[in-house]
Amino acid sequence: MRVVDAIATWLELAGMEHYFGIAGGAIWGLLDALVDKPELKGFQAKHESQAVHMADTYYRVTGRLAPVLVTKGPGLLNCVGGVANAMHDSIPLLLIGGAGSTHFFGKATMQEIFFHGHEDALSVFRPVTKGSWLVVRPDLVIDVLNQAYRIATSGRPGPVFVQVPYDVQLAELEGEVEGPSRRSVSTRQRGDPSSLDRIASLLANAERPLILAGGGTARSSGAPESLRAVAEKLNVPIVTTLVGKGVVSEEHELSLGPVGRSGTGCAAEATREADVIVAVGARFADNHAGNWRKGSIYDITKTKIVQVDLDPAEVGRNYPVEVGLLSDAKLFFDDLASATNGRRNGDGWVKQISDMRSRWREEIRPVITSPTSPIHPGRLSYEAGEALPKNGRVYIDVGDVIQYAEPYMTIRTPGAWQINPGMAEMSWASSGVLGALAAEPDRAALVLTGDGAFNMTSSIVATAVEYALPAVWVILNNNEFGIERKGAFNAYKRVHPWTKFTRVDTGQPYNPDFAALARAYGAEGERVETAGQFRPALERAFASGRPYIVDVPIDLGIPTYFTKGLDRAYPDKWGESYPSQGLLRLKTKA
């Protein structure tokens, strides 16, 4: 058999059912081998970055790898941003790339990355993967794939890259193909009992404790159910990071929603008052922690932090911790439940929490019921959540849309909320949604995206039509990069023309007719002009069972939402914006 036949067999042995990518000369051999594996379903995107995002989201909703297959040179380079996005969000990916034949290495052949030696794509991918390999011995390809699989899926997950030259792909082998099962490792790490006892004691003696559930909680199988059980047992309220939103239903009496730059007001209020916070799978990122300014969200002089994570590099990275524990999220919640004697006497704190939540809901009522047209983006986000079918998922693209969906949309089911705030590559949601639908085409999939993000990847609609994947894209249309225009104006009181989409010849705002574009691709589309038209249009889109664009002009006068007391707050004056980092501070002149 050829190396490519061995790779195709290995994909089967690894339990893979789908793959993504784009055809190209350097992977002709691999694609030829896959012709004999029709049970492996391939989905070709219109751009390599789209394929990476599709495989990324496929894993998020299934917990299974689907490889990305691309050609050399520009095909690989088109993947870098998407791979970095997966690395930042701890998503395992297997990128298999072609290379030219080893016969020609270093001869500057077409599409070879030769500038510092022969084929050197590895140097590009090393900073954004957990591991990268160029395989130049045919009999080592399967060994390398097994190693790559183990590294991608163990510990803190992440992407890996394996590059196979064309002549290596076609070399002949004999023997058996070994799947990854006998080369893999169980990674459900359990915390040590003494640390668990310390955490249980801290919670028992706390007056105002909180559990902070992050992305690690959202992605640990069974963790949302275990979190809810232990929170109810101990009578401890829950806040989440942006990624963890909805990990426990946001209608649950102990849930306050997400805390951070655009989180709910009640979550921020509770976090600022908490005396103990147990953070599980949360890394205290800049947007979440208000850029670490004292008291903006956290004040470590009065709040004790417990941090539980799979990655030791994250524990204590941004805040000192009272207890730092390495553990899988589900196992931690189960162990914490076992380490405690019973329900805390926390009714007074829970009553305060309930009052905070009630005040927040009254505060946002004018937003989510705003009658103005064009529609208020806060109302749009709220109604999108209410119209989402029970089994549906919503995918949030990067931009101002996050600032409205995070506080105003109600998520009731773990996993229904999907977002990429780490590297935050624009168009991740618009493209990646098809990966989820490839795995589960009968599960409703809604994308909330801005016109800026969607314009980067509008060809994804062609892929949706080609493979009959019924994605619904709601485009918040404001003829600009809204969050950039507002942020730049706040900082400098003027804006560069690039923040707005304007025709040079007429001076008029410009965007394509998104509804007509949908129809040109063979999908359905409509434009919503008034606030009252939005929800019926969205319900028609879900009912159609087809790829569908709902183009929604939004109210340009609405400012970007920030949690009260917060803003983007980039440090802009050396030594003045942030005079203190940790226990040291910059010395000031006498």
HELIX and SHEET records of a PDB file:
HELIX    1   1 VAL A    3  LEU A   13  1                                  11    
HELIX    2   2 GLY A   25  ILE A   27  5                                   3    
HELIX    3   3 TRP A   28  VAL A   35  1                                   8    
HELIX    4   4 GLU A   48  THR A   62  1                                  15    
HELIX    5   5 PRO A   74  LEU A   77  1                                   4    
HELIX    6   6 VAL A   80  HIS A   88  1                                   9    
HELIX    7   7 THR A  102  PHE A  104  5                                   3    
HELIX    8   8 ALA A  121  PHE A  125  1                                   5    
HELIX    9   9 ARG A  126  VAL A  128  5                                   3    
HELIX   10  10 PRO A  138  LEU A  140  5                                   3    
HELIX   11  11 VAL A  141  THR A  153  1                                  13    
HELIX   12  12 TYR A  166  GLN A  169  1                                   4    
HELIX   13  13 PRO A  180  ARG A  183  5                                   4    
HELIX   14  14 PRO A  193  ASN A  205  1                                  13    
HELIX   15  15 GLY A  215  ARG A  219  1                                   5    
HELIX   16  16 ALA A  223  LEU A  234  1                                  12    
HELIX   17  17 GLY A  265  GLU A  273  1                                   9    
HELIX   18  18 GLY A  290  TRP A  292  5                                   3    
HELIX   19  19 ALA A  329  ALA A  339  1                                  11    
HELIX   20  20 ASP A  347  ILE A  368  1                                  22    
HELIX   21  21 PRO A  377  ALA A  387  1                                  11    
HELIX   22  22 ASP A  400  TYR A  408  1                                   9    
HELIX   23  23 TRP A  428  ALA A  439  1                                  12    
HELIX   24  24 ASP A  451  ASN A  455  1                                   5    
HELIX   25  25 ILE A  460  GLU A  466  1                                   7    
HELIX   26  26 GLY A  482  TYR A  492  1                                  11    
HELIX   27  27 PRO A  497  THR A  499  5                                   3    
HELIX   28  28 PHE A  514  TYR A  521  1                                   8    
HELIX   29  29 ALA A  531  GLN A  533  5                                   3    
HELIX   30  30 PHE A  534  SER A  544  1                                  11    
SHEET    1   A 6 LYS A  41  GLN A  44  0                                        
SHEET    2   A 6 HIS A  18  GLY A  21  1                                        
SHEET    3   A 6 VAL A  68  VAL A  70  1                                        
SHEET    4   A 6 LEU A  94  ALA A  99  1                                        
SHEET    5   A 6 VAL A 160  PRO A 165  1                                        
SHEET    6   A 6 GLY A 131  LEU A 134  1                                        
SHEET    1   B 6 SER A 255  PRO A 258  0                                        
SHEET    2   B 6 ILE A 238  THR A 240  1                                        
SHEET    3   B 6 PRO A 209  ALA A 213  1                                        
SHEET    4   B 6 VAL A 276  VAL A 280  1                                        
SHEET    5   B 6 LYS A 304  ASP A 309  1                                        
SHEET    6   B 6 VAL A 323  LEU A 326  1                                        
SHEET    1   C 6 TRP A 417  ILE A 419  0                                        
SHEET    2   C 6 ARG A 393  ILE A 396  1                                        
SHEET    3   C 6 ALA A 445  GLY A 450  1                                        
SHEET    4   C 6 VAL A 472  ASN A 477  1                                        
SHEET    5   C 6 TYR A 548  PRO A 553  1                                        
SHEET    6   C 6 GLU A 524  ARG A 527  1                                        
SHEET    1   D 2 SER A 580  GLN A 581  0                                        
SHEET    2   D 2 LEU A 584  ARG A 585 -1                                        
END                                                                             
